[in-house]
Amino acid sequence: MADIFVSYASSDRERVAGLVRRLEQLGFTVWWDRDIAHGQNYHRVIEQALDEAKCAIVVWSAQSVNSEWVVNEASSARKRNALVPVLLEAVEAPLEFRHLQTADLREENPNAEREYEKLKRSVRQIVGSASPRAVAGAFTQETANVKAKSFWQTPIGWAIGAGVLLLGLAALLAALKQIGWLGQSQTSDKVSMPPGTAPAEVQSVPPAAAQSPAGAADPAADAEPTSAASGASAAKAAVNERVNLLDPEQGAQIVAAGEEGWRRILEAKQPVCVIISGQTFAVVALRNEQPTRIDTLAVHVDAQSSYNLKTLVLFAADAERGPFKQIGEFEIPNYKNMRSPFHEFKFEATTARFVKLHIANFVHGDAPNGNVCTMRLLGVN
């Protein structure tokens, strides 16, 4: 896991390298090299590195502000309050990020070093502290000896030392007594009883012979009916279990889409939000193209925003190329559902092999793109 993920346009690599070196000199670990090893999924490697990083730095330039990848990565980091923007050129950041304080590291900025110090503080605040690698380098054997010596000279150190000494002495006395070097105890093994009193005879009862109290129910008598009832309840729950039919584990597969962002939206295990173009679509095959009964659409909304998805249209078909029949047009609430991660929309149960999800518009009607979050299509398993 890296401390910092750096998002930038590939054409800015040489300039970004200087920033990375300075961050690494401070002891931070930085993920920024997009040279993915052969055989690895490019998109998944980047997504994993971004999700695992404690902090994300987005480097704005004339190229990166027009990069869908950079904007998507910055949006993902902003959602979890881990984003620190940096300016390399005199450009205007995408609308979603203009309200964020940005470190002006342009070469022509006379206060660039001061901005760099602010950037360093912001990163440290998000990461929490210097990386373990930097701390280990600063902690020498000499400082360890000083720390150890000063601790045992404190009142707490004295108290702990005295306690350890007393415990050792007690253990020594017990050992001497055990081997007979100290006097034997004069106490008798027999318990003194009052005159004329015979000790009570204790009769052990085997567990199998123990009897339940009068009138008490025998647990074994109810064991079989209870088990049968549990089995019936489990079977009933399994029949009525709601499943996400857009999940690849349920046999779903994206067969066509307007852009790559749909994959993150539909295949995410946990709700995520992605900046995606308006008037775009995704066609999904359900249950390995088997007839599937659907009746509920669920859409996640991360937070209120004028750039959130407003209208989503759902279509169904029996063939990949249609014809598609509109199932419903759904207006997505522009607020977070505090009771559940998703807003749910019921519609008349329909059987289909393929569905098409179409983004009609965003809350801000003139926006060419906006926030679209994870969707789920529910049916009966």
C-alpha positions as CSV (number, residue, x, y, z in Angstrom):
1,M,0.0,0.0,0.0
2,A,1.5,3.4,-1.1
3,D,1.0,6.6,1.0
4,I,0.3,8.6,-2.2
5,F,-1.2,7.9,-5.6
6,V,-0.3,10.5,-8.2
7,S,-2.8,11.1,-11.0
8,Y,-1.4,12.9,-14.1
9,A,-1.4,13.0,-17.9
10,S,1.3,10.8,-19.4
11,S,2.7,13.8,-21.4
12,D,3.5,15.5,-18.1
13,R,5.6,12.6,-16.8
14,E,9.0,14.4,-16.8
15,R,7.6,17.3,-14.8
16,V,5.7,15.1,-12.4
17,A,8.9,13.1,-11.8
18,G,10.4,16.1,-9.9
19,L,7.4,16.3,-7.6
20,V,7.6,12.5,-6.9
21,R,11.2,12.7,-6.0
22,R,10.5,15.5,-3.5
23,L,7.7,13.5,-1.9
24,E,9.9,10.4,-1.7
25,Q,12.7,12.4,0.0
26,L,10.2,13.1,2.8
27,G,9.8,9.4,3.4
28,F,6.5,8.9,1.6
29,T,5.9,5.9,-0.7
30,V,4.4,7.0,-4.0
31,W,2.5,5.1,-6.7
32,W,2.8,6.8,-10.0
33,D,4.4,4.6,-12.6
34,R,1.8,3.4,-15.1
35,D,4.1,0.8,-16.7
36,I,2.0,-2.2,-15.8
37,A,3.5,-5.7,-16.0
38,H,2.5,-7.9,-18.9
39,G,-0.5,-10.1,-18.1
40,Q,-2.0,-7.7,-15.5
41,N,-5.3,-6.0,-16.0
42,Y,-4.3,-2.3,-16.6
43,H,-7.6,-0.8,-15.2
44,R,-7.8,-3.1,-12.2
45,V,-4.2,-2.4,-11.1
46,I,-4.7,1.3,-11.3
47,E,-8.0,1.1,-9.5
48,Q,-6.5,-1.0,-6.7
49,A,-3.6,1.3,-6.2
50,L,-5.9,4.3,-6.1
51,D,-8.3,2.7,-3.6
52,E,-5.5,1.6,-1.3
53,A,-3.5,4.8,-1.3
54,K,-4.0,7.0,1.8
55,C,-3.8,10.2,-0.3
56,A,-4.2,11.1,-4.0
57,I,-2.5,14.0,-5.7
58,V,-4.0,15.1,-9.0
59,V,-1.7,17.2,-11.2
60,W,-3.7,19.6,-13.3
61,S,-2.2,20.7,-16.7
62,A,-3.5,21.5,-20.1
63,Q,-3.5,17.8,-20.9
64,S,-4.8,16.3,-17.7
65,V,-7.9,18.5,-17.4
66,N,-9.1,16.9,-20.7
67,S,-8.1,13.4,-19.6
68,E,-11.1,11.2,-18.7
69,W,-8.8,8.9,-16.7
70,V,-7.3,11.7,-14.6
71,V,-10.7,13.3,-13.9
72,N,-12.2,9.9,-12.9
73,E,-9.3,9.2,-10.6
74,A,-9.5,12.6,-9.0
75,S,-13.3,12.2,-8.5
76,S,-12.8,8.9,-6.8
77,A,-10.3,10.3,-4.4
78,R,-12.5,13.4,-3.7
79,K,-15.4,11.1,-2.7
80,R,-13.3,9.8,0.2
81,N,-11.8,13.2,1.1
82,A,-8.3,12.0,0.1
83,L,-7.6,14.4,-2.8
84,V,-4.9,17.1,-2.9
85,P,-4.9,19.1,-6.2
86,V,-1.7,20.5,-7.7
87,L,-1.4,23.0,-10.6
88,L,1.5,22.8,-13.1
89,E,0.1,25.2,-15.7
90,A,-2.2,28.2,-15.7
91,V,-5.4,26.1,-16.5
92,E,-8.8,26.0,-15.0
93,A,-9.6,22.7,-13.1
94,P,-12.7,20.8,-14.1
95,L,-15.8,22.2,-12.6
96,E,-16.2,19.5,-9.9
97,F,-12.8,20.5,-8.4
98,R,-12.8,24.3,-8.7
99,H,-13.9,24.9,-5.1
100,L,-10.9,22.9,-3.7
101,Q,-7.7,24.7,-2.5
102,T,-5.0,23.9,-5.1
103,A,-1.2,24.0,-4.7
104,D,0.2,26.4,-7.3
105,L,3.5,24.7,-8.3
106,R,3.9,26.5,-11.7
107,E,7.5,27.3,-12.5
108,E,6.7,31.0,-13.0
109,N,5.1,31.3,-9.6
110,P,7.5,33.2,-7.3
111,N,5.9,31.6,-4.2
112,A,6.1,28.0,-5.5
113,E,8.3,26.9,-2.6
114,R,5.8,28.3,-0.1
115,E,3.1,26.4,-2.0
116,Y,5.2,23.3,-1.8
117,E,5.3,23.6,2.0
118,K,1.6,23.9,2.1
119,L,1.3,20.8,-0.1
120,K,3.6,18.9,2.2
121,R,1.4,19.8,5.3
122,S,-1.8,18.8,3.5
123,V,-0.3,15.4,2.5
124,R,1.0,14.8,6.0
125,Q,-2.5,15.6,7.4
126,I,-4.2,13.1,5.2
127,V,-1.5,10.4,5.4
128,G,-1.3,10.9,9.2
129,S,2.5,10.8,9.7
130,A,5.7,10.1,8.0
131,S,6.0,6.6,6.5
132,P,7.4,3.7,8.6
133,R,10.4,3.7,6.3
134,A,11.4,7.3,7.3
135,V,10.8,6.6,11.0
136,A,13.0,3.5,10.9
137,G,15.8,5.4,9.4
138,A,15.7,8.1,12.0
139,F,15.6,5.7,15.0
140,T,19.2,4.7,15.6
141,Q,20.6,2.3,18.2
142,E,22.0,5.3,20.1
143,T,18.6,6.9,20.5
144,A,17.2,3.5,21.5
145,N,19.7,3.3,24.4
146,V,18.9,6.8,25.5
147,K,15.2,6.1,25.5
148,A,15.7,2.9,27.5
149,K,17.9,4.6,30.0
150,S,15.7,7.5,30.6
151,F,12.6,5.3,31.0
152,W,14.0,3.3,34.0
153,Q,14.9,6.6,35.7
154,T,11.3,7.7,35.8
155,P,8.9,7.0,38.7
156,I,6.9,4.6,36.4
157,G,10.2,2.8,35.6
158,W,11.0,2.5,39.3
159,A,7.6,1.2,40.1
160,I,7.7,-1.5,37.4
161,G,11.2,-2.5,38.5
162,A,10.2,-2.9,42.1
163,G,7.2,-4.9,41.1
164,V,9.3,-7.3,39.0
165,L,11.7,-7.7,41.9
166,L,8.9,-8.6,44.3
167,L,7.5,-11.1,41.9
168,G,10.9,-12.7,41.5
169,L,11.3,-13.0,45.3
170,A,7.9,-14.6,45.7
171,A,8.7,-17.1,43.0
172,L,12.0,-18.0,44.8
173,L,10.3,-18.5,48.2
174,A,7.7,-20.8,46.6
175,A,10.4,-22.8,44.9
176,L,12.4,-23.2,48.2
177,K,9.3,-24.3,50.0
178,Q,8.4,-26.8,47.3
179,I,11.8,-28.6,47.6
180,G,11.7,-28.6,51.4
181,W,14.3,-26.0,52.2
182,L,11.8,-24.0,54.1
183,G,9.6,-25.3,56.9
184,Q,6.6,-27.5,56.0
185,S,3.1,-26.3,56.6
186,Q,1.6,-27.5,59.9
187,T,-1.9,-27.5,58.6
188,S,-3.6,-30.9,58.3
189,D,-5.0,-32.2,55.1
190,K,-8.2,-33.0,57.0
191,V,-10.9,-30.5,57.6
192,S,-11.8,-30.0,61.3
193,M,-15.4,-30.8,62.0
194,P,-17.4,-30.0,65.1
195,P,-17.5,-32.8,67.7
196,G,-20.1,-35.5,66.8
197,T,-20.5,-34.3,63.3
198,A,-19.7,-36.7,60.5
199,P,-18.5,-35.4,57.2
200,A,-21.2,-35.4,54.6
201,E,-20.8,-38.0,52.0
202,V,-20.6,-36.6,48.5
203,Q,-22.2,-38.9,45.9
204,S,-21.2,-38.3,42.3
205,V,-23.9,-38.6,39.8
206,P,-23.0,-39.6,36.2
207,P,-24.1,-37.1,33.6
208,A,-26.4,-39.6,32.0
209,A,-28.3,-40.2,35.3
210,A,-29.0,-36.5,36.0
211,Q,-32.7,-35.7,35.9
212,S,-34.4,-32.6,34.8
213,P,-36.3,-30.6,37.5
214,A,-39.9,-31.6,37.8
215,G,-42.1,-30.0,35.2
216,A,-39.1,-28.7,33.2
217,A,-39.2,-29.3,29.4
218,D,-36.8,-31.8,28.0
219,P,-34.5,-29.9,25.5
220,A,-34.0,-33.1,23.5
221,A,-37.7,-33.5,23.0
222,D,-37.8,-30.2,21.0
223,A,-34.5,-30.6,19.2
224,E,-35.9,-32.2,16.0
225,P,-38.9,-29.9,15.5
226,T,-36.6,-26.9,16.0
227,S,-34.1,-28.1,13.5
228,A,-36.9,-28.8,11.0
229,A,-38.3,-25.3,11.5
230,S,-34.9,-23.8,11.0
231,G,-34.4,-25.7,7.8
232,A,-37.8,-24.6,6.5
233,S,-37.0,-21.0,7.4
234,A,-33.6,-21.2,5.6
235,A,-35.2,-22.7,2.5
236,K,-37.8,-20.0,2.5
237,A,-35.1,-17.3,2.9
238,A,-33.1,-18.9,0.0
239,V,-36.1,-18.8,-2.3
240,N,-36.8,-15.1,-1.5
241,E,-33.2,-14.0,-1.6
242,R,-32.7,-10.8,-3.6
243,V,-29.6,-10.9,-5.8
244,N,-27.9,-8.3,-7.9
245,L,-28.3,-9.5,-11.5
246,L,-25.7,-7.0,-12.8
247,D,-23.0,-8.8,-10.8
248,P,-20.6,-10.9,-12.9
249,E,-20.8,-13.6,-10.2
250,Q,-24.5,-13.9,-11.1
251,G,-23.6,-14.5,-14.8
252,A,-23.9,-10.8,-15.9
253,Q,-21.6,-9.5,-18.7
254,I,-21.3,-6.0,-20.2
255,V,-21.6,-6.6,-23.9
256,A,-21.6,-3.0,-25.1
257,A,-21.1,0.4,-23.5
258,G,-20.6,4.0,-24.5
259,E,-17.4,4.2,-22.4
260,E,-15.2,2.2,-20.0
261,G,-16.5,4.0,-16.9
262,W,-19.6,1.7,-17.0
263,R,-17.5,-1.3,-15.9
264,R,-16.6,0.4,-12.6
265,I,-20.2,1.5,-12.0
266,L,-21.8,-1.9,-12.6
267,E,-19.1,-4.3,-11.3
268,A,-18.1,-2.6,-8.1
269,K,-18.6,-4.7,-5.0
270,Q,-19.0,-1.5,-2.9
271,P,-20.8,1.7,-4.1
272,V,-18.6,4.0,-6.2
273,C,-19.2,7.1,-8.3
274,V,-17.6,7.8,-11.6
275,I,-17.7,10.8,-13.9
276,I,-19.3,9.7,-17.1
277,S,-20.7,11.3,-20.2
278,G,-24.3,12.2,-20.7
279,Q,-26.5,10.3,-23.3
280,T,-24.4,7.2,-22.9
281,F,-25.5,3.6,-22.4
282,A,-24.5,0.1,-21.4
283,V,-26.0,-3.2,-22.6
284,V,-25.7,-6.1,-20.1
285,A,-26.4,-9.8,-20.7
286,L,-28.2,-11.4,-17.7
287,R,-27.6,-14.9,-16.2
288,N,-25.4,-16.0,-19.1
289,E,-28.1,-14.8,-21.5
290,Q,-30.8,-16.9,-19.9
291,P,-34.3,-15.6,-19.3
292,T,-34.3,-13.7,-16.1
293,R,-37.1,-12.1,-14.1
294,I,-36.4,-8.6,-12.8
295,D,-38.6,-6.1,-10.9
296,T,-36.4,-3.6,-9.0
297,L,-33.7,-1.0,-10.0
298,A,-31.4,0.3,-7.3
299,V,-29.2,3.4,-7.7
300,H,-26.6,4.7,-5.3
301,V,-26.2,8.5,-4.6
302,D,-23.1,9.5,-2.7
303,A,-24.1,13.1,-1.9
304,Q,-26.2,16.0,-3.1
305,S,-24.7,17.6,-6.2
306,S,-25.8,19.7,-9.2
307,Y,-23.9,17.3,-11.4
308,N,-25.5,14.1,-10.2
309,L,-27.4,11.7,-12.5
310,K,-31.1,12.9,-12.8
311,T,-32.9,10.6,-15.2
312,L,-32.1,6.9,-16.0
313,V,-34.0,4.9,-18.6
314,L,-34.1,1.1,-18.4
315,F,-34.8,-1.2,-21.4
316,A,-35.2,-5.0,-21.8
317,A,-34.8,-7.3,-24.8
318,D,-34.3,-11.0,-25.6
319,A,-31.5,-10.4,-28.0
320,E,-28.2,-8.4,-27.7
321,R,-29.2,-6.0,-30.6
322,G,-32.8,-5.8,-29.5
323,P,-35.4,-4.7,-30.2
324,F,-35.3,-3.1,-26.7
325,K,-38.6,-2.3,-24.9
326,Q,-38.6,0.5,-22.4
327,I,-39.4,-0.8,-18.9
328,G,-39.3,2.6,-17.1
329,E,-37.8,6.0,-16.8
330,F,-36.6,6.8,-13.3
331,E,-35.8,10.1,-11.7
332,I,-33.0,9.7,-9.3
333,P,-33.3,11.6,-6.0
334,N,-30.5,14.2,-5.6
335,Y,-29.6,13.2,-2.0
336,K,-28.0,10.3,-0.1
337,N,-30.3,7.6,1.2
338,M,-29.4,7.5,4.9
339,R,-31.3,4.3,5.5
340,S,-29.8,2.2,2.8
341,P,-26.9,2.7,0.3
342,F,-29.3,2.6,-2.6
343,H,-32.5,4.2,-3.8
344,E,-34.8,1.5,-5.0
345,F,-37.4,1.7,-7.9
346,K,-40.0,-1.0,-8.3
347,F,-41.5,-1.7,-11.7
348,E,-43.7,-4.4,-13.2
349,A,-41.9,-7.8,-13.2
350,T,-40.3,-8.4,-16.6
351,T,-38.4,-11.4,-18.1
352,A,-35.4,-10.5,-20.2
353,R,-32.1,-11.8,-21.4
354,F,-30.5,-8.4,-22.0
355,V,-31.0,-5.0,-20.4
356,K,-29.9,-1.5,-21.5
357,L,-29.2,1.3,-19.1
358,H,-29.3,4.8,-20.7
359,I,-28.3,8.1,-19.0
360,A,-30.9,10.7,-20.1
361,N,-29.6,13.8,-18.3
362,F,-28.0,15.2,-15.1
363,V,-29.4,17.5,-12.5
364,H,-27.4,20.4,-14.2
365,G,-29.1,20.1,-17.5
366,D,-26.3,21.7,-19.5
367,A,-23.5,19.4,-18.1
368,P,-21.8,17.2,-20.7
369,N,-20.9,14.7,-18.0
370,G,-21.6,14.1,-14.3
371,N,-21.5,11.8,-11.4
372,V,-23.0,8.3,-11.9
373,C,-22.8,5.8,-9.1
374,T,-23.2,2.1,-8.7
375,M,-26.4,0.5,-9.9
376,R,-28.0,-2.8,-9.1
377,L,-30.8,-4.8,-10.8
378,L,-32.7,-7.0,-8.5
379,G,-34.7,-10.2,-9.0
380,V,-35.6,-13.4,-7.3
381,N,-32.9,-16.0,-7.1
